[in-house]
Structures are given as C-alpha cells and as structure tokens.
Amino acid sequence: MAEVFVSYATEDRARAKALAEALEVRGYSVWWDRKIPLGQSFDSVIEAAIAAARCVIVLWSRASVTSEWVRSEASEGKRRGILVPVFLDPVDAPLAFRLLNGANLSAWDSGTPHAELDKLVERVGEILEHRAARESVVGVADAHGSASIARQRHGFRRHWLLAVTAVLLIAGAIYAAYMVGTLGRQSTSHRVDTAAAPSNAGAAKSEPVSASDASGISDIIPRLPPSILEAGMLTATVIAVKDLGLHVAFLSSEQAAASGMPAGAVVVIAESDGAGAGLHVRDVIMAVNQHRIASEDDLRRALGSIGRGKSQFVIKRGKETMIVEIVCRTC
C-alpha cells in the first residue's frame, strides 16, 4: 500500500491529482485515486488505504470543510499523529483541526516550485522517517516476545532505552575504527576524500574501475595527496556517471560534518561540458526518475535507472527543492 494518503473532496480532484504527482516525482508512493475496484466496497478500500499509510494529508477547501468523509479521514490521521493539513482555499479548518498549522497552496500552480510545497514535502519526509524508526523499534520488541513488552510497561522502559543507546555507541565506535582502517588501505580502496573532491581535478580524471560498465556507473580510484591521508579525514564511496560527467557520493551525517558538505546523495564533481551540467557541486539528489534515495544502495539503483533520453532529478540546492531534467544522448 501507499505511504501517503490524500484526503480531499470530489470537487478538488484535479488539485489533489496535481499534489499527488508532485509527491510521486519526489519518490513518495501516494494513495489518492478513489476509483474502487469492482466487487469491493468504498468504505473498506479507503479504510485499508488509510490504515496502511504512514502519513495523511488533508486538503482543506470550500468543499472539503463540509465533507463528513474528509473530516473522518482527517480525524484518523490526527488520532495517529500523522496528519498534515494543506489549504487549497482561504478557509478555516473545522474546529477540531484549527490548532494544526498547515501549508498554504492556494496560490500554487502545478509543476512550479513553491516555498509552501517545499515545507510540505519536508514535513512529509519527517513524518515518514519518524514512523519508520518507530516501527523498527516495535519490531525489535515483538521479536523478544510479549514478556519483554510486559516488563517495559511496568517500569523498565528507561533501562531498555539506555541499552539501545549503549549498543548504538558501540556500533559507532566500531564504525569509526573501520573508517580509520580504511584510510590505511587507501591504495586499494574505491573511496575518495569528501572534502577534497569538489576542487580536486585529479579525482575527476581518475580511471574508473570498469570502463566497460554497461550502466555507465562505477566507483573511481582517486589519486589522493598524502596530506589528506595524514589529516585522518573521513572517506566516502564516489560513484561516477561517465555519460553525464557527474561524480556523486552518499554522505552520512558524520561524513558531512567532517567534510563540510551536505548529507545525502551529494554531487561532488559536475563537469561543465557534461550532459549533467544542470547539476552543481553540493546539490543533494533526492530522487531520480521517481526512485527515492535514502541510502548508498538507493543511489546506485537510482543512477542505474538513467537511460538514453530524458531523466528527472529531484534535487535540494541550499534550502530550495527543484526538479532538473537532464537529457543523455549517449547513455
């Protein structure tokens, strides 16, 4: 089922579709089309969709504020703490929802950037990440059986959280030790220094691991000066997209803090004469051709989806989210 459920009045179907498409191009799965399959009841299909959703968006308009269906769906989203209000018209939300701040898209035109749309997308991402983390914790508790859950309910929650914190600290220490070891093996590692990459012309000219890679994507082996290794800086895998003249690295928050670059799928090299010249160094790629990027594996799959012709990149440049279309004639 879809991650995001959009609640709206029938009169606002066109605007609901435009918003759903704006979210889908950013990599989110959206349930909004209320066409009910033959042989199924309207209410059961909607109940299943909203129960499976991790985020509920309600579109308040002149029509929806009087709709009992919309109010009921919004109440369910509010009860679960996953409701995001959006105002399509200058109206007051029903009394039960007036304390919730909403995005104002009354002046938004489909297909154009808008500051309120960026805020909405950011909030949806926060809710989905929070729900995913919560479900992961619940899954761990279930795996230990009902006895551990009962103990947690009777006053042991604090000790459980301390244990989780300790595990995370140990994992962090192991990761740091691994990264230090990686620096010692730099001559054979397919990694590049994240701080030096944007200004290091040698890295852009490095030989790919496999020049015949069918996808046009490969790690690169940079020629790093000894001073970088002596500085003990963090490293990150850089993925080269030869046909676009791009080099992209997925940086964790720790790597980003150490390198001065943003976190996520960051463009570290963008050749000015490449097909991907519409992207800039420090751009964060959020999705490619509707493939949302939340990990290095996601990044590889997304870049692997690029083929001959037009591809859509959803990027974050500073505080602005935008869509960049890139045409590759040699992919």
Buried (B, 14 or more C-beta within 10 A) or exposed (E): EBBBBBBBBEBBEEBBBBBBBBBBBBBBBBBBEBEEEEEEEEEEBBEEBBEEBBBBBBBBBEBBBEBEBBBEBBBBBBEBEBBBBBBBBEBEBBEEBEEBEBBBBBEBEEEEEBEBBBBBBEBBBEBBEBBEEEEEEEEEBEEEEEEBEEBBEEEEEEEBEEEEEEEEEEEEEEEEEEBEEEBEEBEEBBBBBBBBBBEBEEBBEBEBEEEEEEBBBBBBBBEBEEEBBEEEBBBBBBBBBBBBBBBBBBBBEBBBEBBEBBBBBBBBBBEEEBBBBBBEBBBBBBBBBBBBBBEBEBBBBBBBEBEEEEBBBBBBBEEEBBBBEBEBEEB
